[in-house]
């Protein structure tokens, strides 16, 4: 009877040791998952911050490009006006050349 109890106690201790070991392994795995989760949250947070800053840069770039288009349009209008003025100058120059040729010199 004492021998039976000793065997049962030993089996109980062995099973208890196995269960404690399994529970410790599971707790370690859980801790790893929590650590990974907290890191992934940090990474996600950093990625979101970078995305938002890139979005702001993109908006700024879009505004600058639109402003450049406006400036280009204004410069095209100014170029057209300058060409018209140059044509007027050419016309006046021809008239003056004609007048200077026709005027007798003294």
ChimeraX commands (.cxc) that place a marker at each C-alpha (Angstrom):
marker #1 position 0.00,0.00,0.00 radius 0.5
marker #1 position 2.79,2.41,0.80 radius 0.5
marker #1 position 4.43,1.39,-2.42 radius 0.5
marker #1 position 1.21,2.16,-4.32 radius 0.5
marker #1 position 0.93,5.56,-2.74 radius 0.5
marker #1 position 4.54,6.37,-3.58 radius 0.5
marker #1 position 3.93,5.38,-7.22 radius 0.5
marker #1 position 0.77,7.51,-7.38 radius 0.5
marker #1 position 2.58,10.45,-5.78 radius 0.5
marker #1 position 5.45,10.10,-8.25 radius 0.5
marker #1 position 3.04,9.94,-11.20 radius 0.5
marker #1 position 1.18,12.94,-9.82 radius 0.5
marker #1 position 4.43,14.90,-9.45 radius 0.5
marker #1 position 5.52,13.94,-12.97 radius 0.5
marker #1 position 2.18,15.03,-14.46 radius 0.5
marker #1 position 2.23,18.21,-12.39 radius 0.5
marker #1 position 5.79,18.97,-13.56 radius 0.5
marker #1 position 4.75,18.37,-17.18 radius 0.5
marker #1 position 1.74,20.66,-16.80 radius 0.5
marker #1 position 3.79,23.40,-15.13 radius 0.5
marker #1 position 6.37,23.10,-17.92 radius 0.5
marker #1 position 3.65,23.27,-20.61 radius 0.5
marker #1 position 2.04,26.27,-18.91 radius 0.5
marker #1 position 5.39,28.07,-18.70 radius 0.5
marker #1 position 5.97,27.43,-22.42 radius 0.5
marker #1 position 2.50,28.78,-23.24 radius 0.5
marker #1 position 3.11,31.84,-21.04 radius 0.5
marker #1 position 6.40,32.44,-22.89 radius 0.5
marker #1 position 4.64,32.18,-26.25 radius 0.5
marker #1 position 1.97,34.58,-25.02 radius 0.5
marker #1 position 4.63,37.05,-23.88 radius 0.5
marker #1 position 6.30,36.83,-27.31 radius 0.5
marker #1 position 2.99,37.52,-29.03 radius 0.5
marker #1 position 2.34,40.50,-26.78 radius 0.5
marker #1 position 5.82,41.83,-27.49 radius 0.5
marker #1 position 5.33,41.38,-31.24 radius 0.5
marker #1 position 1.93,43.02,-31.00 radius 0.5
marker #1 position 3.33,46.04,-29.18 radius 0.5
marker #1 position 6.12,46.36,-31.75 radius 0.5
marker #1 position 3.72,46.05,-34.64 radius 0.5
marker #1 position 1.59,48.76,-33.04 radius 0.5
marker #1 position 4.66,51.00,-32.81 radius 0.5
marker #1 position 5.58,50.23,-36.42 radius 0.5
marker #1 position 2.02,50.91,-37.54 radius 0.5
marker #1 position 2.01,54.18,-35.62 radius 0.5
marker #1 position 5.31,55.26,-37.19 radius 0.5
marker #1 position 4.08,54.26,-40.64 radius 0.5
marker #1 position 0.94,56.31,-40.14 radius 0.5
marker #1 position 2.98,59.35,-39.09 radius 0.5
marker #1 position 5.23,58.99,-42.13 radius 0.5
marker #1 position 2.21,58.56,-44.40 radius 0.5
marker #1 position 0.59,61.72,-43.02 radius 0.5
marker #1 position 3.81,63.70,-43.48 radius 0.5
marker #1 position 4.12,62.40,-47.05 radius 0.5
marker #1 position 0.51,63.36,-47.69 radius 0.5
marker #1 position 1.26,66.91,-46.55 radius 0.5
marker #1 position 4.31,67.02,-48.83 radius 0.5
marker #1 position 2.22,65.75,-51.71 radius 0.5
marker #1 position -0.41,68.43,-51.12 radius 0.5
marker #1 position 2.30,71.11,-50.99 radius 0.5
marker #1 position 3.84,69.81,-54.22 radius 0.5
marker #1 position 0.43,69.83,-55.92 radius 0.5
marker #1 position -0.11,73.45,-54.89 radius 0.5
marker #1 position 3.35,74.41,-56.18 radius 0.5
marker #1 position 2.70,72.70,-59.53 radius 0.5
marker #1 position -0.63,74.51,-59.89 radius 0.5
marker #1 position 1.12,77.80,-59.10 radius 0.5
marker #1 position 3.76,77.00,-61.74 radius 0.5
marker #1 position 0.99,76.37,-64.31 radius 0.5
marker #1 position -0.51,79.77,-63.49 radius 0.5
marker #1 position 2.88,81.44,-63.88 radius 0.5
marker #1 position 3.42,79.66,-67.20 radius 0.5
marker #1 position 0.05,80.88,-68.47 radius 0.5
marker #1 position 0.87,84.44,-67.38 radius 0.5
marker #1 position 4.26,84.26,-69.09 radius 0.5
marker #1 position 2.64,83.03,-72.32 radius 0.5
marker #1 position 0.30,86.04,-72.26 radius 0.5
marker #1 position 3.23,88.37,-71.61 radius 0.5
marker #1 position 5.19,86.79,-74.46 radius 0.5
marker #1 position 2.26,87.32,-76.82 radius 0.5
marker #1 position 1.99,90.96,-75.72 radius 0.5
marker #1 position 5.74,91.46,-76.23 radius 0.5
marker #1 position 5.55,89.95,-79.71 radius 0.5
marker #1 position 2.69,92.32,-80.60 radius 0.5
marker #1 position 4.72,95.26,-79.29 radius 0.5
marker #1 position 7.74,94.14,-81.32 radius 0.5
marker #1 position 5.59,93.95,-84.43 radius 0.5
marker #1 position 4.46,97.50,-83.71 radius 0.5
marker #1 position 8.08,98.59,-83.27 radius 0.5
marker #1 position 8.98,96.96,-86.60 radius 0.5
marker #1 position 6.10,98.80,-88.28 radius 0.5
marker #1 position 7.18,102.12,-86.78 radius 0.5
marker #1 position 10.82,101.45,-87.72 radius 0.5
marker #1 position 9.84,100.85,-91.35 radius 0.5
marker #1 position 7.84,104.05,-91.38 radius 0.5
marker #1 position 10.72,105.99,-89.85 radius 0.5
marker #1 position 13.17,104.49,-92.35 radius 0.5
marker #1 position 10.87,105.60,-95.14 radius 0.5
marker #1 position 10.58,109.09,-93.66 radius 0.5
marker #1 position 14.33,109.38,-93.15 radius 0.5
marker #1 position 14.99,108.31,-96.70 radius 0.5
marker #1 position 12.46,110.77,-98.10 radius 0.5
marker #1 position 13.59,113.75,-96.05 radius 0.5
marker #1 position 16.24,115.74,-97.87 radius 0.5
marker #1 position 19.35,116.28,-95.84 radius 0.5
marker #1 position 20.79,119.66,-95.60 radius 0.5
marker link #1:1,2 radius 0.2
marker link #1:2,3 radius 0.2
marker link #1:3,4 radius 0.2
marker link #1:4,5 radius 0.2
marker link #1:5,6 radius 0.2
marker link #1:6,7 radius 0.2
marker link #1:7,8 radius 0.2
marker link #1:8,9 radius 0.2
marker link #1:9,10 radius 0.2
marker link #1:10,11 radius 0.2
marker link #1:11,12 radius 0.2
marker link #1:12,13 radius 0.2
marker link #1:13,14 radius 0.2
marker link #1:14,15 radius 0.2
marker link #1:15,16 radius 0.2
marker link #1:16,17 radius 0.2
marker link #1:17,18 radius 0.2
marker link #1:18,19 radius 0.2
marker link #1:19,20 radius 0.2
marker link #1:20,21 radius 0.2
marker link #1:21,22 radius 0.2
marker link #1:22,23 radius 0.2
marker link #1:23,24 radius 0.2
marker link #1:24,25 radius 0.2
marker link #1:25,26 radius 0.2
marker link #1:26,27 radius 0.2
marker link #1:27,28 radius 0.2
marker link #1:28,29 radius 0.2
marker link #1:29,30 radius 0.2
marker link #1:30,31 radius 0.2
marker link #1:31,32 radius 0.2
marker link #1:32,33 radius 0.2
marker link #1:33,34 radius 0.2
marker link #1:34,35 radius 0.2
marker link #1:35,36 radius 0.2
marker link #1:36,37 radius 0.2
marker link #1:37,38 radius 0.2
marker link #1:38,39 radius 0.2
marker link #1:39,40 radius 0.2
marker link #1:40,41 radius 0.2
marker link #1:41,42 radius 0.2
marker link #1:42,43 radius 0.2
marker link #1:43,44 radius 0.2
marker link #1:44,45 radius 0.2
marker link #1:45,46 radius 0.2
marker link #1:46,47 radius 0.2
marker link #1:47,48 radius 0.2
marker link #1:48,49 radius 0.2
marker link #1:49,50 radius 0.2
marker link #1:50,51 radius 0.2
marker link #1:51,52 radius 0.2
marker link #1:52,53 radius 0.2
marker link #1:53,54 radius 0.2
marker link #1:54,55 radius 0.2
marker link #1:55,56 radius 0.2
marker link #1:56,57 radius 0.2
marker link #1:57,58 radius 0.2
marker link #1:58,59 radius 0.2
marker link #1:59,60 radius 0.2
marker link #1:60,61 radius 0.2
marker link #1:61,62 radius 0.2
marker link #1:62,63 radius 0.2
marker link #1:63,64 radius 0.2
marker link #1:64,65 radius 0.2
marker link #1:65,66 radius 0.2
marker link #1:66,67 radius 0.2
marker link #1:67,68 radius 0.2
marker link #1:68,69 radius 0.2
marker link #1:69,70 radius 0.2
marker link #1:70,71 radius 0.2
marker link #1:71,72 radius 0.2
marker link #1:72,73 radius 0.2
marker link #1:73,74 radius 0.2
marker link #1:74,75 radius 0.2
marker link #1:75,76 radius 0.2
marker link #1:76,77 radius 0.2
marker link #1:77,78 radius 0.2
marker link #1:78,79 radius 0.2
marker link #1:79,80 radius 0.2
marker link #1:80,81 radius 0.2
marker link #1:81,82 radius 0.2
marker link #1:82,83 radius 0.2
marker link #1:83,84 radius 0.2
marker link #1:84,85 radius 0.2
marker link #1:85,86 radius 0.2
marker link #1:86,87 radius 0.2
marker link #1:87,88 radius 0.2
marker link #1:88,89 radius 0.2
marker link #1:89,90 radius 0.2
marker link #1:90,91 radius 0.2
marker link #1:91,92 radius 0.2
marker link #1:92,93 radius 0.2
marker link #1:93,94 radius 0.2
marker link #1:94,95 radius 0.2
marker link #1:95,96 radius 0.2
marker link #1:96,97 radius 0.2
marker link #1:97,98 radius 0.2
marker link #1:98,99 radius 0.2
marker link #1:99,100 radius 0.2
marker link #1:100,101 radius 0.2
marker link #1:101,102 radius 0.2
marker link #1:102,103 radius 0.2
marker link #1:103,104 radius 0.2
marker link #1:104,105 radius 0.2
marker link #1:105,106 radius 0.2
view
